[in-house]
Amino acid sequence: MPVSTTGPTRVTVLADSDTRWKWGALTALRIAPEARLDARLLRGRATPTTRQIEEVGIPAASMREVTVPEFLAEMKGPAENHRESADLVILSCVGGTVQAMLHGLGRAWQGTAHRPVVLTGYVGVVYEKLADGLLLRHGADIVLANSAHDAERFRAVYAGVGADTAAITETALPFLDDGRSYEADPGRPFTVVFAVQPSVPDNRKDRTYLLRRAIDHARFHPDREVLVKLRSKPGEHTTHIEEQPYQKLAAKLDPPANLRLVYGNMGEVLDRTDLLVTVSSTAALESMHRSIPTAVLTDLGIRETLGNHHFLGSGALASWDQIDAGQVPRADPAWLRAHGVAAENPFGAVRDRVSALTGRAADGGLPPLAPYYTPVTASGYLPGVLARHGLDPKGEPIGGTPDAAAEPSRMRRATRDLARNAARTAYRQGVQRVAPVIRRWGQL
């Protein structure tokens, strides 16, 4: 479908992990494929590495790491240069960061006649913290719901607290348009892909169990190829912290030759997949969209903490025992339609809404950002959310206005970046190596 010529010509995506960069960038391309795309990677524990950015494979006109004050300073900019700033800002971050940015941007744009349209949403299945996550995202001009099912739930939450529901816009996960539909290839071995997740399950015992079952499946079916699709390498972080990397667990289990650990773009892995197996990864939706047989594991129970309850009624729930016995699940078409996996023209509504709001913004007609959480509605919660992102209760960077984040000298910038990179490396090592040991000591 052609994109309206009144839509955005410049899109800035603020992302705090590799997965969220992928979601934000692909969302921008679905909305306005001809627009200039600028990437701002929020500096923190999950800032994407060069390898992770390359694996996502989406180029940007500009890409750099920023702090919250630096991003706010860039977004504020001189009022007379509003035509050179972004038309659309996509906040592709965790809920608390989105809330902080909404207040920070609201403060930065206070008194200006022009501001960009602000859009946010979720990178995958929303299976926990529904109310918390949604209310932290309230205040954006557009809050994307990845299916009709999600849109109904989102509106119920906002209406339940008396908040405006107009921002909720139904769409689909942006990467579901990628890749070819499944066709069995008799020229290669039947390939089973176990798509792992960084934090589901979250303990060594369960993760070892799942990996052992994948290894057993490879032994039971020596004619099959079994791939364990990993999200990140040791020392890298993605959206969630991975305290028990499968790479380390696999080294102790002596897998057979027909089982391999693989990295790479999920779409490319799906190109050679005959059966996808996972606990609750968004990869299941990608697989179903391409008509690849998909199994959502029930071995550890069907529980909200695992997220596999999201797939109730999908026809995909199965155990390793059933997979070993030859079961090849097929998703239910009605479930797929309701959950945004088989939607027709899923980005039409959001394109139209962005175009309409962009037109209003050009005329200075957008109202100030108005999050539900304010010092009046959440005086015991909001200040802490803002402080964790270096903002005071008014939404200004602590220690000064966004203008205080002016660019330092080249030497100071290099020294600062070196120190921050070293600190980030130390933090990641602490999270992955030291913290789990301390927790184990505490359980003795």
QUIHUTA-V492065 format. One record per run of one state. SS is the DSSP state (H for helix, E for strand, L for the rest). FROM is the first residue (numbers start at 1). TO is the last residue. If there is no record, write none. Layout:
BEGIN
SS	FROM	TO
SS	FROM	TO
END
This chain:
BEGIN
L	1	9
E	10	15
L	16	17
H	18	31
L	32	35
E	36	42
L	43	49
H	50	56
L	57	61
E	62	66
L	67	67
H	68	76
L	77	78
H	79	84
L	85	87
E	88	92
L	93	94
H	95	108
L	109	116
E	117	120
L	121	129
H	130	137
L	138	141
E	142	145
L	146	147
H	148	160
L	161	167
E	168	170
L	171	173
H	174	177
L	178	190
E	191	195
L	196	203
H	204	220
L	221	224
E	225	229
L	230	245
H	246	250
L	251	258
E	259	262
L	263	265
H	266	270
L	271	274
E	275	278
L	279	282
H	283	289
L	290	293
E	294	297
L	298	307
H	308	311
L	312	316
E	317	318
L	319	319
H	320	324
L	325	332
H	333	338
L	339	347
H	348	362
L	363	381
H	382	387
L	388	390
E	391	391
L	392	396
E	397	397
L	398	401
H	402	405
L	406	409
H	410	443
L	444	444
END
